[in-house]
Amino acid sequence: MKIIKDFVDNDSASGILLILVTVLALLLSNSAFSDIYQLKFRSSFH
C-alpha cells in the first residue's frame, strides 16, 4: 500500500497514468478487440 500511496502523492502520477491509459486505448483500438472497443465507446450522450 505504501507504494501506491507514494505514487499517488507524486506530482507526476497523473501524467504517467494519463499516458498509460492512452497507450492502452490505442492498443485496444488497433487490436483484435477493436470491434468490442468501438461498440463500447460509441455510445451517444443524451
N, CA, C and O atoms as a GROMACS GRO file, in nm:
protein
  184
    1MET      N    1   0.081  -0.119   0.000
    1MET     CA    2   0.000   0.000   0.000
    1MET      C    3   0.086   0.126   0.000
    1MET      O    4   0.046   0.228  -0.055
    2LYS      N    5   0.202   0.119   0.061
    2LYS     CA    6   0.288   0.237   0.066
    2LYS      C    7   0.334   0.277  -0.073
    2LYS      O    8   0.348   0.396  -0.102
    3ILE      N    9   0.357   0.179  -0.160
    3ILE     CA   10   0.400   0.209  -0.297
    3ILE      C   11   0.290   0.285  -0.370
    3ILE      O   12   0.318   0.382  -0.441
    4ILE      N   13   0.166   0.242  -0.354
    4ILE     CA   14   0.054   0.310  -0.420
    4ILE      C   15   0.037   0.450  -0.364
    4ILE      O   16   0.016   0.544  -0.439
    5LYS      N   17   0.045   0.465  -0.231
    5LYS     CA   18   0.031   0.596  -0.169
    5LYS      C   19   0.142   0.690  -0.215
    5LYS      O   20   0.117   0.806  -0.245
    6ASP      N   21   0.265   0.640  -0.221
    6ASP     CA   22   0.376   0.722  -0.269
    6ASP      C   23   0.356   0.764  -0.414
    6ASP      O   24   0.388   0.877  -0.451
    7PHE      N   25   0.303   0.673  -0.497
    7PHE     CA   26   0.279   0.705  -0.637
    7PHE      C   27   0.171   0.812  -0.650
    7PHE      O   28   0.186   0.907  -0.727
    8VAL      N   29   0.062   0.798  -0.576
    8VAL     CA   30  -0.047   0.894  -0.583
    8VAL      C   31  -0.004   1.030  -0.529
    8VAL      O   32  -0.048   1.133  -0.580
    9ASP      N   33   0.081   1.032  -0.429
    9ASP     CA   34   0.129   1.158  -0.373
    9ASP      C   35   0.229   1.228  -0.465
    9ASP      O   36   0.255   1.347  -0.449
   10ASN      N   37   0.283   1.155  -0.560
   10ASN     CA   38   0.380   1.211  -0.654
   10ASN      C   39   0.309   1.306  -0.751
   10ASN      O   40   0.200   1.275  -0.798
   11ASP      N   41   0.370   1.420  -0.780
   11ASP     CA   42   0.309   1.520  -0.868
   11ASP      C   43   0.295   1.470  -1.011
   11ASP      O   44   0.202   1.512  -1.081
   12SER      N   45   0.382   1.385  -1.056
   12SER     CA   46   0.377   1.339  -1.195
   12SER      C   47   0.289   1.216  -1.214
   12SER      O   48   0.281   1.163  -1.324
   13ALA      N   49   0.224   1.170  -1.108
   13ALA     CA   50   0.143   1.048  -1.116
   13ALA      C   51   0.029   1.063  -1.215
   13ALA      O   52  -0.001   0.969  -1.290
   14SER      N   53  -0.036   1.178  -1.218
   14SER     CA   54  -0.149   1.195  -1.309
   14SER      C   55  -0.104   1.192  -1.454
   14SER      O   56  -0.174   1.137  -1.539
   15GLY      N   57   0.011   1.249  -1.484
   15GLY     CA   58   0.064   1.246  -1.620
   15GLY      C   59   0.102   1.106  -1.664
   15GLY      O   60   0.075   1.065  -1.777
   16ILE      N   61   0.165   1.033  -1.575
   16ILE     CA   62   0.204   0.895  -1.605
   16ILE      C   63   0.081   0.809  -1.628
   16ILE      O   64   0.077   0.729  -1.721
   17LEU      N   65  -0.020   0.826  -1.543
   17LEU     CA   66  -0.144   0.750  -1.557
   17LEU      C   67  -0.214   0.784  -1.687
   17LEU      O   68  -0.267   0.695  -1.754
   18LEU      N   69  -0.217   0.910  -1.724
   18LEU     CA   70  -0.279   0.952  -1.849
   18LEU      C   71  -0.209   0.890  -1.970
   18LEU      O   72  -0.276   0.845  -2.063
   19ILE      N   73  -0.078   0.887  -1.969
   19ILE     CA   74  -0.002   0.828  -2.079
   19ILE      C   75  -0.029   0.678  -2.088
   19ILE      O   76  -0.049   0.624  -2.197
   20LEU      N   77  -0.030   0.609  -1.974
   20LEU     CA   78  -0.055   0.464  -1.974
   20LEU      C   79  -0.194   0.430  -2.025
   20LEU      O   80  -0.211   0.336  -2.101
   21VAL      N   81  -0.295   0.507  -1.984
   21VAL     CA   82  -0.431   0.481  -2.029
   21VAL      C   83  -0.445   0.512  -2.177
   21VAL      O   84  -0.517   0.441  -2.248
   22THR      N   85  -0.377   0.615  -2.225
   22THR     CA   86  -0.380   0.648  -2.368
   22THR      C   87  -0.318   0.537  -2.451
   22THR      O   88  -0.373   0.498  -2.554
   23VAL      N   89  -0.204   0.485  -2.407
   23VAL     CA   90  -0.139   0.375  -2.478
   23VAL      C   91  -0.228   0.251  -2.477
   23VAL      O   92  -0.239   0.182  -2.578
   24LEU      N   93  -0.290   0.223  -2.364
   24LEU     CA   94  -0.381   0.108  -2.356
   24LEU      C   95  -0.499   0.125  -2.453
   24LEU      O   96  -0.537   0.029  -2.520
   25ALA      N   97  -0.556   0.244  -2.460
   25ALA     CA   98  -0.668   0.268  -2.553
   25ALA      C   99  -0.623   0.252  -2.698
   25ALA      O  100  -0.697   0.197  -2.779
   26LEU      N  101  -0.505   0.300  -2.731
   26LEU     CA  102  -0.454   0.285  -2.868
   26LEU      C  103  -0.430   0.139  -2.902
   26LEU      O  104  -0.462   0.094  -3.012
   27LEU      N  105  -0.375   0.064  -2.808
   27LEU     CA  106  -0.352  -0.078  -2.832
   27LEU      C  107  -0.483  -0.154  -2.850
   27LEU      O  108  -0.495  -0.238  -2.939
   28LEU      N  109  -0.582  -0.124  -2.767
   28LEU     CA  110  -0.710  -0.193  -2.779
   28LEU      C  111  -0.782  -0.157  -2.908
   28LEU      O  112  -0.844  -0.243  -2.971
   29SER      N  113  -0.776  -0.031  -2.948
   29SER     CA  114  -0.848   0.010  -3.068
   29SER      C  115  -0.783  -0.041  -3.196
   29SER      O  116  -0.846  -0.041  -3.301
   30ASN      N  117  -0.659  -0.084  -3.188
   30ASN     CA  118  -0.589  -0.136  -3.306
   30ASN      C  119  -0.558  -0.285  -3.294
   30ASN      O  120  -0.468  -0.335  -3.361
   31SER      N  121  -0.631  -0.355  -3.210
   31SER     CA  122  -0.608  -0.498  -3.191
   31SER      C  123  -0.728  -0.578  -3.238
   31SER      O  124  -0.820  -0.525  -3.300
   32ALA      N  125  -0.726  -0.705  -3.206
   32ALA     CA  126  -0.838  -0.792  -3.240
   32ALA      C  127  -0.964  -0.754  -3.162
   32ALA      O  128  -1.074  -0.796  -3.198
   33PHE      N  129  -0.948  -0.678  -3.056
   33PHE     CA  130  -1.061  -0.635  -2.974
   33PHE      C  131  -1.121  -0.503  -3.021
   33PHE      O  132  -1.203  -0.444  -2.951
   34SER      N  133  -1.082  -0.457  -3.139
   34SER     CA  134  -1.126  -0.325  -3.185
   34SER      C  135  -1.277  -0.317  -3.203
   34SER      O  136  -1.337  -0.213  -3.176
   35ASP      N  137  -1.340  -0.425  -3.248
   35ASP     CA  138  -1.486  -0.422  -3.264
   35ASP      C  139  -1.556  -0.402  -3.130
   35ASP      O  140  -1.648  -0.321  -3.119
   36ILE      N  141  -1.512  -0.475  -3.030
   36ILE     CA  142  -1.570  -0.461  -2.896
   36ILE      C  143  -1.542  -0.321  -2.842
   36ILE      O  144  -1.629  -0.258  -2.782
   37TYR      N  145  -1.420  -0.274  -2.861
   37TYR     CA  146  -1.381  -0.142  -2.813
   37TYR      C  147  -1.467  -0.034  -2.877
   37TYR      O  148  -1.514   0.057  -2.808
   38GLN      N  149  -1.487  -0.042  -3.007
   38GLN     CA  150  -1.567   0.058  -3.078
   38GLN      C  151  -1.713   0.054  -3.033
   38GLN      O  152  -1.775   0.159  -3.015
   39LEU      N  153  -1.769  -0.064  -3.014
   39LEU     CA  154  -1.907  -0.075  -2.968
   39LEU      C  155  -1.924  -0.019  -2.827
   39LEU      O  156  -2.024   0.046  -2.796
   40LYS      N  157  -1.827  -0.044  -2.743
   40LYS     CA  158  -1.834   0.000  -2.604
   40LYS      C  159  -1.831   0.152  -2.593
   40LYS      O  160  -1.905   0.210  -2.513
   41PHE      N  161  -1.747   0.217  -2.672
   41PHE     CA  162  -1.727   0.361  -2.657
   41PHE      C  163  -1.797   0.443  -2.764
   41PHE      O  164  -1.777   0.565  -2.772
   42ARG      N  165  -1.878   0.380  -2.846
   42ARG     CA  166  -1.951   0.454  -2.948
   42ARG      C  167  -2.094   0.483  -2.901
   42ARG      O  168  -2.188   0.474  -2.980
   43SER      N  169  -2.110   0.515  -2.779
   43SER     CA  170  -2.243   0.545  -2.726
   43SER      C  171  -2.269   0.695  -2.738
   43SER      O  172  -2.177   0.777  -2.729
   44SER      N  173  -2.394   0.729  -2.756
   44SER     CA  174  -2.429   0.870  -2.768
   44SER      C  175  -2.471   0.924  -2.632
   44SER      O  176  -2.524   0.851  -2.548
   45PHE      N  177  -2.447   1.050  -2.613
   45PHE     CA  178  -2.484   1.116  -2.488
   45PHE      C  179  -2.613   1.193  -2.511
   45PHE      O  180  -2.625   1.270  -2.606
   46HIS      N  181  -2.708   1.173  -2.424
   46HIS     CA  182  -2.838   1.241  -2.438
   46HIS      C  183  -2.856   1.336  -2.323
   46HIS      O  184  -2.959   1.404  -2.315
   0.00000   0.00000   0.00000
